Amino acid sequence: MEIDDQLSSSNSRVGDRFRAHVASPVTDTAGKMIIPVGTIIEGHVSAVRKAKWRHRSGTLSIVFDRIRKLDNSATDVRATLTSAK
């Protein structure tokens, strides 16, 4: 997944909305595609901790709220990003 909107601990606020898109297909354990490339993921910022020192990173917590399929139908979801590198 790639986030389409800019998110930053320095200027994002709790409640800010964002969109992302699926960059590689998501498959189940049998290899069947369940979420195709291009699917839109919508979400919001749930917590922000700004960097306190120049060399330390701040943190963002984000929640995924909706999956918008290629046919523009949408499914509500509730998922949280726990870490990213």
Contacts in CASP RR format, 6 or more apart in sequence:
PFRMAT RR
TARGET T0000
AUTHOR 0000-0000-0000
METHOD contacts of the structure
MODEL  1
MEIDDQLSSSNSRVGDRFRAHVASPVTDTAGKMIIPVGTIIEGHVSAVRK
AKWRHRSGTLSIVFDRIRKLDNSATDVRATLTSAK
1 20 0 8 1.000
1 21 0 8 1.000
1 22 0 8 1.000
1 23 0 8 1.000
1 41 0 8 1.000
2 20 0 8 1.000
2 21 0 8 1.000
2 23 0 8 1.000
3 18 0 8 1.000
3 19 0 8 1.000
3 20 0 8 1.000
4 18 0 8 1.000
4 19 0 8 1.000
4 20 0 8 1.000
4 21 0 8 1.000
5 17 0 8 1.000
5 18 0 8 1.000
5 19 0 8 1.000
5 20 0 8 1.000
7 16 0 8 1.000
7 18 0 8 1.000
7 45 0 8 1.000
7 60 0 8 1.000
7 62 0 8 1.000
8 60 0 8 1.000
9 48 0 8 1.000
9 49 0 8 1.000
9 50 0 8 1.000
9 51 0 8 1.000
9 57 0 8 1.000
9 58 0 8 1.000
9 59 0 8 1.000
9 60 0 8 1.000
10 50 0 8 1.000
10 51 0 8 1.000
12 45 0 8 1.000
12 48 0 8 1.000
12 60 0 8 1.000
13 45 0 8 1.000
13 48 0 8 1.000
14 45 0 8 1.000
14 46 0 8 1.000
14 47 0 8 1.000
14 48 0 8 1.000
15 44 0 8 1.000
15 45 0 8 1.000
15 46 0 8 1.000
16 44 0 8 1.000
16 45 0 8 1.000
17 42 0 8 1.000
17 43 0 8 1.000
17 44 0 8 1.000
18 42 0 8 1.000
18 43 0 8 1.000
18 44 0 8 1.000
18 45 0 8 1.000
18 62 0 8 1.000
19 40 0 8 1.000
19 41 0 8 1.000
19 42 0 8 1.000
19 43 0 8 1.000
20 40 0 8 1.000
20 41 0 8 1.000
20 42 0 8 1.000
20 43 0 8 1.000
20 64 0 8 1.000
21 37 0 8 1.000
21 38 0 8 1.000
21 39 0 8 1.000
21 40 0 8 1.000
21 41 0 8 1.000
22 35 0 8 1.000
22 36 0 8 1.000
22 37 0 8 1.000
22 38 0 8 1.000
22 39 0 8 1.000
22 41 0 8 1.000
23 37 0 8 1.000
23 38 0 8 1.000
24 37 0 8 1.000
25 33 0 8 1.000
25 35 0 8 1.000
25 36 0 8 1.000
25 37 0 8 1.000
26 33 0 8 1.000
26 34 0 8 1.000
26 35 0 8 1.000
27 33 0 8 1.000
27 34 0 8 1.000
28 34 0 8 1.000
35 67 0 8 1.000
36 70 0 8 1.000
38 70 0 8 1.000
39 67 0 8 1.000
39 68 0 8 1.000
39 69 0 8 1.000
39 70 0 8 1.000
40 67 0 8 1.000
40 68 0 8 1.000
41 64 0 8 1.000
41 66 0 8 1.000
41 67 0 8 1.000
41 68 0 8 1.000
42 64 0 8 1.000
42 65 0 8 1.000
42 66 0 8 1.000
42 67 0 8 1.000
42 68 0 8 1.000
43 62 0 8 1.000
43 63 0 8 1.000
43 64 0 8 1.000
43 65 0 8 1.000
43 66 0 8 1.000
44 62 0 8 1.000
44 63 0 8 1.000
44 65 0 8 1.000
45 60 0 8 1.000
45 61 0 8 1.000
45 62 0 8 1.000
46 61 0 8 1.000
46 62 0 8 1.000
46 63 0 8 1.000
46 80 0 8 1.000
47 59 0 8 1.000
47 60 0 8 1.000
47 61 0 8 1.000
48 59 0 8 1.000
48 60 0 8 1.000
48 61 0 8 1.000
49 58 0 8 1.000
49 59 0 8 1.000
49 60 0 8 1.000
50 58 0 8 1.000
51 57 0 8 1.000
51 58 0 8 1.000
52 58 0 8 1.000
61 80 0 8 1.000
61 81 0 8 1.000
62 80 0 8 1.000
62 81 0 8 1.000
63 78 0 8 1.000
63 79 0 8 1.000
63 80 0 8 1.000
63 81 0 8 1.000
64 77 0 8 1.000
64 78 0 8 1.000
64 79 0 8 1.000
64 80 0 8 1.000
64 81 0 8 1.000
65 76 0 8 1.000
65 77 0 8 1.000
65 78 0 8 1.000
66 74 0 8 1.000
66 75 0 8 1.000
66 76 0 8 1.000
66 77 0 8 1.000
67 74 0 8 1.000
67 75 0 8 1.000
67 77 0 8 1.000
68 74 0 8 1.000
69 75 0 8 1.000
END
